[in-house]
Amino acid sequence: MKKTSYAWVFLVLLMVIFLYWYSVLGGAALLGELPLEYVDKFIVVVVIVTSLTILYKVGSFFLRSIWLKTEAKEGEFVMIQGVYRFILIVVGILTIVTHWYSLGSLGAIFAAFGGMFLGWSLQGPISGLAAWFLVSIIRPFSVGDRVQLPSFGLVGDVISITPLYTILNQVGGSVGSEEPANRTVLIPNAMLFGALVINYTPKDQDELIKQTKRRMEPSDSPQSGYMLDEFVLRLSFDSDWDEAERILLDAAREVTSNIIKETGQEPYIRADMSDWYGVYMRLRFMTSATDRPRVIHEISKKVFKAIQQSDKIDLAIPYIYSFRKGLQWAPPYSLENADTLRRMSRNNDVMEKRTLCLRCKAVNPSDAVYCNKCGERLDQASAT
C-alpha cells in the first residue's frame, strides 16, 4: 500500500472519530462556548470533506475494476480518474461556499467581475480545462502513449494529463535517438486545440492496421480506387525514341496487367523537351490508389534493367550531355579536353608513350593535354 493511501485512510478515520466524539461523547457540550453557527458550519465542512473522500476512494476502486475488465490501458483509467476527482472537488467547493455564504451575494460578485476574468485573465486556463476534459473523455492519446507534435519538433511519452498541462517525457532532443531523455516538457492544454498530434501507439492500433490491410487487398469491383499515375524518364538526344517507348510500355503492361483488364485503359507515352538537357519521356498508366509504391517500384526496376541491357538508350543528366559520356570527362570540361579524350580512346590499344602528371602522379596518354585524374594541364609534365 502506498504512503498516500495510508494518509487518506488516516484522515478519514480522524474525521470519523471527531464526528463520533462531537455527536455521541459530548463534544458538542465542550464546544458550547463557541458560537453555535460557526460550529455547525465547521461540522458541515468536515462531513462534506469526509463524504467526498470516501466517495472518491470507493468510486475509484469500482472505476478501476470496471475499466480494466474492458481491457483498457492503465493510462486511460488515470485520465478518467482525474476527471472524476475534479468533479468531486468542484462539487465540494460549491457545496461549502453555498453553505457559508448566500447565493445572492456570490451572484452579485460574479456578475461584477466574472465577465472580465473570463474574457481576459482566464481565457487560457478555461481553454486548457476544456481541452483537458475533451482529451480525457475522447482519449485520442493516453498516459503511456508516445506522441509527436510536428509543429514544435517535439516527440515524447505522455506522463500525465492535468487540467492545465499535458506532461511529456521528451524523446530525443538532447540525444540524437528515439530514447527518452528524462526531460519533462509541459504543454499547455489550450495549445492542443490548434496543434497536430501524431500518436505512435493509439489504443486501437491493431484494429486500424487490420482495416488498412483490408482496404489494400485487391478488389474484384471495377470501382475499387484506380487512378492515373506517371513515371518520368529523361533521355539523351541521341537515344532511340522508339526503343525507349517500347521499354516503358512493356514494363507498364507487365506490372499492371490485371488493372488493364479491369479498367480497359492501356498505358501511353507523353513526351516533351522542356529544357536543353534531354527528352522527358512520361509513361502514364492506371494504378491502385493504395498500391502505388509497389507498382512504381516494379516499373522502375524493369525499366532500369532494360536500359542497362540496351545500347540504343542513354540517360541524360543536367549540365552533362549524358550519363555514360559524362563519366569520361575530367575537369575543366573544355572542348579541348573532350578532343583529347576522344583521341585517347581511339589510340588506347596502341599507345606506348605516356605522360606523368607532376601534381597527382597519374599516368596519361602522351598526347593528352589535361590529366585524366586531377584535370591539371600537362604542359610541365614529364614523359615516361
C-alpha positions as CSV (number, residue, x, y, z in Angstrom):
1,M,0.0,0.0,0.0
2,K,1.4,3.4,-0.9
3,K,2.1,6.2,1.6
4,T,-0.7,8.4,0.1
5,S,-3.2,5.6,0.7
6,Y,-2.2,5.4,4.4
7,A,-2.6,9.1,4.6
8,W,-6.1,9.0,3.1
9,V,-7.2,6.2,5.5
10,F,-5.7,8.1,8.5
11,L,-7.5,11.3,7.5
12,V,-10.9,9.5,7.1
13,L,-10.5,7.7,10.4
14,L,-9.6,11.0,12.1
15,M,-12.7,12.7,10.7
16,V,-15.0,9.8,11.8
17,I,-13.5,9.8,15.3
18,F,-14.1,13.6,15.5
19,L,-17.7,13.3,14.4
20,Y,-18.3,10.4,16.9
21,W,-16.7,12.5,19.7
22,Y,-18.8,15.5,18.8
23,S,-22.2,13.9,18.5
24,V,-22.0,10.9,20.9
25,L,-19.3,11.5,23.5
26,G,-20.4,15.1,24.4
27,G,-18.0,17.1,22.3
28,A,-20.8,19.5,21.5
29,A,-21.0,20.5,25.2
30,L,-17.3,21.2,25.3
31,L,-17.6,23.5,22.3
32,G,-20.7,25.2,23.7
33,E,-18.8,28.4,24.4
34,L,-18.2,28.9,20.7
35,P,-20.9,30.5,18.6
36,L,-23.2,27.7,17.5
37,E,-23.5,29.0,14.0
38,Y,-19.7,28.6,13.3
39,V,-19.6,25.2,15.0
40,D,-22.4,23.8,12.8
41,K,-20.7,25.2,9.7
42,F,-17.4,23.6,10.6
43,I,-19.1,20.3,11.3
44,V,-20.8,20.5,7.8
45,V,-17.4,21.1,6.2
46,V,-15.9,18.1,8.0
47,V,-18.9,16.0,6.9
48,I,-18.6,17.1,3.3
49,V,-14.9,16.5,3.0
50,T,-15.2,13.1,4.7
51,S,-18.1,12.1,2.4
52,L,-16.4,13.2,-0.8
53,T,-13.1,11.5,0.3
54,I,-14.9,8.2,0.9
55,L,-16.9,8.6,-2.3
56,Y,-13.7,9.2,-4.3
57,K,-11.9,6.2,-2.9
58,V,-14.9,3.8,-3.4
59,G,-15.6,5.3,-6.8
60,S,-12.0,5.0,-7.9
61,F,-11.9,1.3,-6.8
62,F,-15.0,0.4,-8.8
63,L,-13.9,2.5,-11.8
64,R,-10.6,0.7,-11.9
65,S,-12.3,-2.7,-11.7
66,I,-14.7,-1.9,-14.5
67,W,-12.2,-0.1,-16.7
68,L,-9.6,-2.9,-16.5
69,K,-12.2,-5.5,-17.3
70,T,-12.9,-3.8,-20.6
71,E,-9.2,-4.4,-21.5
72,A,-8.4,-0.6,-21.4
73,K,-5.0,0.6,-20.7
74,E,-3.9,1.8,-17.3
75,G,-3.2,5.3,-18.7
76,E,-6.8,5.7,-19.8
77,F,-8.1,4.9,-16.3
78,V,-5.7,7.5,-14.8
79,M,-7.3,10.1,-17.1
80,I,-10.9,9.2,-16.2
81,Q,-9.9,9.1,-12.5
82,G,-8.6,12.7,-12.9
83,V,-11.9,13.8,-14.3
84,Y,-13.8,12.1,-11.5
85,R,-11.6,13.7,-8.9
86,F,-12.1,17.2,-10.5
87,I,-15.9,16.8,-10.5
88,L,-15.9,15.8,-6.8
89,I,-13.6,18.8,-5.8
90,V,-15.8,21.2,-7.7
91,V,-19.0,19.8,-6.1
92,G,-17.4,20.0,-2.6
93,I,-16.2,23.6,-3.1
94,L,-19.6,24.8,-4.4
95,T,-21.4,23.0,-1.5
96,I,-19.2,24.5,1.2
97,V,-19.3,28.0,-0.4
98,T,-23.1,27.8,-0.7
99,H,-23.4,26.7,3.0
100,W,-21.2,29.5,4.3
101,Y,-22.4,32.3,2.0
102,S,-25.7,33.3,0.4
103,L,-26.1,32.7,-3.3
104,G,-27.3,36.2,-3.8
105,S,-24.0,37.7,-2.7
106,L,-22.0,35.3,-4.8
107,G,-24.1,36.1,-7.8
108,A,-23.6,39.8,-7.4
109,I,-19.8,39.4,-7.1
110,F,-19.6,37.1,-10.1
111,A,-21.8,39.5,-12.2
112,A,-19.4,42.4,-11.4
113,F,-16.1,40.7,-12.0
114,G,-16.8,37.3,-13.7
115,G,-17.1,38.6,-17.2
116,M,-13.8,40.5,-17.0
117,F,-11.9,37.5,-15.6
118,L,-13.3,35.0,-18.2
119,G,-12.6,37.4,-21.1
120,W,-9.1,38.4,-20.0
121,S,-7.1,36.5,-17.5
122,L,-8.9,33.2,-17.5
123,Q,-9.1,32.7,-21.3
124,G,-6.1,30.4,-21.4
125,P,-6.9,28.3,-18.3
126,I,-10.5,27.9,-19.4
127,S,-9.4,26.7,-22.8
128,G,-7.0,24.4,-21.2
129,L,-9.7,22.9,-18.9
130,A,-11.9,22.4,-21.9
131,A,-9.1,20.7,-23.9
132,W,-8.3,18.5,-20.9
133,F,-11.9,17.5,-20.5
134,L,-12.3,16.6,-24.2
135,V,-8.9,14.7,-24.3
136,S,-9.8,12.8,-21.1
137,I,-13.2,11.8,-22.5
138,I,-12.4,11.1,-26.1
139,R,-8.8,9.9,-25.4
140,P,-7.0,10.4,-28.7
141,F,-3.9,9.6,-26.6
142,S,-3.5,8.5,-23.0
143,V,-0.9,8.2,-20.3
144,G,2.0,6.0,-21.6
145,D,1.5,6.7,-25.3
146,R,4.3,8.2,-27.4
147,V,3.2,11.3,-29.3
148,Q,4.7,13.7,-31.7
149,L,3.9,17.4,-32.2
150,P,5.5,18.3,-35.6
151,S,4.8,22.0,-35.4
152,F,7.0,22.2,-32.3
153,G,9.5,19.5,-33.4
154,L,8.7,17.5,-30.2
155,V,8.4,13.8,-29.5
156,G,7.7,12.4,-26.0
157,D,6.0,9.8,-23.8
158,V,2.8,11.1,-22.0
159,I,3.5,11.0,-18.3
160,S,0.4,12.8,-17.0
161,I,-2.5,14.9,-18.2
162,T,-3.5,17.6,-15.7
163,P,-6.3,20.1,-16.1
164,L,-3.9,22.8,-17.4
165,Y,-0.9,20.9,-18.8
166,T,0.0,17.7,-20.6
167,I,3.3,16.5,-19.3
168,L,5.7,14.6,-21.6
169,N,9.0,12.8,-21.0
170,Q,10.9,14.1,-24.1
171,V,12.2,11.6,-26.6
172,G,15.5,12.7,-28.2
173,G,16.2,16.4,-28.0
174,S,19.5,16.2,-26.1
175,V,20.4,12.9,-27.8
176,G,20.0,12.0,-31.5
177,S,17.9,8.9,-31.0
178,E,14.4,7.6,-30.2
179,E,15.2,7.1,-26.5
180,P,13.6,9.0,-23.6
181,A,15.8,11.8,-22.4
182,N,14.1,12.0,-19.0
183,R,13.5,15.7,-19.5
184,T,10.0,16.9,-18.6
185,V,8.1,19.0,-21.1
186,L,4.9,20.8,-20.1
187,I,2.5,21.6,-22.9
188,P,-0.4,23.9,-22.1
189,N,-3.6,22.1,-22.9
190,A,-5.0,25.1,-24.7
191,M,-2.4,24.5,-27.5
192,L,-3.9,21.1,-28.2
193,F,-6.9,22.7,-30.0
194,G,-4.7,24.1,-32.8
195,A,-1.8,21.6,-32.8
196,L,-1.3,18.5,-34.9
197,V,-0.6,15.5,-32.6
198,I,0.6,12.2,-34.0
199,N,0.0,9.2,-31.7
200,Y,2.6,6.4,-32.2
201,T,0.7,4.0,-30.0
202,P,-3.1,4.5,-30.4
203,K,-5.4,2.4,-28.4
204,D,-7.0,0.8,-31.5
205,Q,-3.7,0.4,-33.4
206,D,-4.3,-3.3,-34.1
207,E,-7.8,-2.7,-35.5
208,L,-6.6,0.3,-37.6
209,I,-3.8,-1.8,-39.1
210,K,-6.3,-4.6,-39.9
211,Q,-8.6,-2.1,-41.6
212,T,-5.8,-0.6,-43.6
213,K,-4.7,-4.1,-44.8
214,R,-8.3,-4.9,-45.7
215,R,-8.6,-1.8,-47.8
216,M,-5.3,-2.6,-49.6
217,E,-6.4,-6.0,-50.6
218,P,-7.2,-6.4,-54.4
219,S,-10.9,-5.9,-55.1
220,D,-13.0,-7.6,-57.8
221,S,-15.1,-4.5,-58.2
222,P,-14.1,-2.2,-61.1
223,Q,-15.0,0.7,-58.9
224,S,-12.1,0.0,-56.5
225,G,-9.9,3.1,-56.3
226,Y,-7.9,3.3,-59.5
227,M,-6.1,6.4,-60.5
228,L,-3.7,7.7,-63.2
229,D,0.0,7.7,-62.3
230,E,3.1,8.8,-64.1
231,F,6.7,7.6,-64.4
232,V,9.2,10.1,-65.9
233,L,12.5,9.2,-67.6
234,R,15.0,11.8,-69.0
235,L,16.8,10.5,-72.2
236,S,19.7,12.0,-74.1
237,F,19.1,13.4,-77.6
238,D,20.9,10.5,-79.3
239,S,18.7,7.8,-77.8
240,D,16.4,5.7,-79.9
241,W,12.9,7.1,-79.4
242,D,11.0,4.0,-80.5
243,E,13.1,1.7,-78.3
244,A,12.5,3.9,-75.3
245,E,8.8,3.8,-75.9
246,R,8.8,0.0,-76.2
247,I,10.7,-0.4,-72.9
248,L,8.4,1.9,-71.0
249,L,5.2,0.5,-72.3
250,D,6.3,-3.2,-72.0
251,A,7.2,-2.6,-68.3
252,A,3.9,-0.9,-67.5
253,R,1.8,-3.6,-69.3
254,E,3.6,-6.4,-67.4
255,V,3.3,-4.8,-64.0
256,T,-0.3,-3.5,-64.3
257,S,-1.8,-6.3,-66.5
258,N,-4.6,-7.0,-64.0
259,I,-5.6,-3.3,-63.8
260,I,-5.6,-3.0,-67.6
261,K,-8.1,-5.9,-67.7
262,E,-10.4,-4.3,-65.2
263,T,-10.2,-0.7,-66.4
264,G,-9.6,-1.3,-70.1
265,Q,-7.2,1.6,-70.3
266,E,-3.8,0.9,-71.8
267,P,-0.6,2.8,-70.7
268,Y,0.6,5.5,-73.0
269,I,3.5,7.9,-73.5
270,R,3.6,11.7,-73.5
271,A,7.0,13.3,-74.2
272,D,8.3,16.9,-74.2
273,M,11.6,18.8,-74.4
274,S,11.2,21.4,-71.7
275,D,15.0,22.1,-71.4
276,W,18.2,21.5,-73.3
277,Y,19.3,18.5,-71.2
278,G,17.3,15.7,-72.8
279,V,13.9,14.5,-73.6
280,Y,11.3,13.8,-70.9
281,M,9.5,10.5,-71.6
282,R,6.4,10.4,-69.4
283,L,4.8,7.0,-69.0
284,R,1.2,7.2,-67.8
285,F,-0.7,4.2,-66.6
286,M,-3.6,3.3,-64.3
287,T,-2.7,2.1,-60.8
288,S,-4.3,1.2,-57.5
289,A,-4.6,4.2,-55.2
290,T,-3.3,2.2,-52.2
291,D,-0.7,0.2,-54.1
292,R,1.2,3.0,-55.9
293,P,4.6,2.5,-54.2
294,R,4.8,-1.2,-55.2
295,V,3.7,-0.6,-58.8
296,I,6.1,2.3,-59.3
297,H,8.9,0.2,-57.8
298,E,8.3,-2.7,-60.1
299,I,8.1,-0.4,-63.2
300,S,11.3,1.4,-62.2
301,K,13.2,-1.9,-61.7
302,K,12.1,-3.3,-65.1
303,V,12.9,0.0,-67.0
304,F,16.3,0.3,-65.3
305,K,17.3,-3.3,-66.2
306,A,16.1,-2.9,-69.8
307,I,18.1,0.3,-70.3
308,Q,21.3,-1.4,-68.9
309,Q,20.9,-4.1,-71.5
310,S,20.3,-1.7,-74.4
311,D,23.0,0.2,-76.3
312,K,20.4,2.4,-78.0
313,I,19.3,4.4,-75.0
314,D,21.3,6.7,-72.8
315,L,20.2,8.7,-69.7
316,A,20.6,12.5,-69.7
317,I,21.9,14.3,-66.7
318,P,21.6,18.2,-66.3
319,Y,24.9,20.0,-67.0
320,I,26.4,16.9,-68.6
321,Y,25.4,15.7,-72.1
322,S,24.8,12.1,-71.0
323,F,25.5,9.8,-68.1
324,R,27.8,7.5,-70.0
325,K,29.8,10.2,-71.7
326,G,29.9,12.2,-68.5
327,L,32.0,9.5,-66.8
328,Q,34.7,10.0,-69.4
329,W,35.2,13.7,-68.8
330,A,37.7,15.3,-66.5
331,P,37.7,18.9,-65.3
332,P,37.6,21.6,-66.6
333,Y,35.1,20.1,-69.1
334,S,36.5,22.1,-72.1
335,L,36.2,21.2,-75.7
336,E,40.0,20.8,-75.8
337,N,39.8,18.2,-73.1
338,A,37.0,16.4,-74.9
339,D,39.1,16.2,-78.0
340,T,42.0,14.8,-76.0
341,L,39.8,12.1,-74.5
342,R,38.4,11.3,-78.0
343,R,41.9,10.8,-79.4
344,M,42.9,8.9,-76.3
345,S,40.1,6.4,-76.7
346,R,40.9,6.0,-80.4
347,N,44.6,5.1,-79.7
348,N,44.1,3.4,-76.4
349,D,45.2,0.0,-77.6
350,V,48.3,1.1,-79.4
351,M,49.7,3.7,-77.1
352,E,53.3,3.2,-76.0
353,K,54.4,6.6,-74.6
354,R,52.7,8.0,-71.6
355,T,52.9,11.3,-69.7
356,L,53.2,11.6,-65.9
357,C,51.3,14.3,-64.1
358,L,53.5,16.2,-61.7
359,R,50.6,17.1,-59.5
360,C,48.9,13.8,-58.8
361,K,51.5,11.4,-60.3
362,A,48.8,9.8,-62.6
363,V,49.9,8.3,-65.9
364,N,48.2,9.8,-69.0
365,P,48.5,9.3,-72.8
366,S,51.4,11.0,-74.4
367,D,49.1,13.3,-76.5
368,A,46.9,14.3,-73.5
369,V,46.6,18.0,-72.7
370,Y,44.9,17.6,-69.3
371,C,45.4,15.0,-66.6
372,N,42.5,12.4,-66.6
373,K,42.6,12.3,-62.8
374,C,43.0,15.8,-61.4
375,G,42.4,17.9,-64.5
376,E,45.8,19.7,-64.3
377,R,47.3,20.9,-67.6
378,L,50.2,18.6,-68.6
379,D,52.5,21.3,-70.2
380,Q,55.0,20.8,-67.4
381,A,54.6,17.0,-67.1
382,S,57.4,14.6,-67.7
383,A,57.2,11.9,-70.4
384,T,57.8,8.2,-69.4
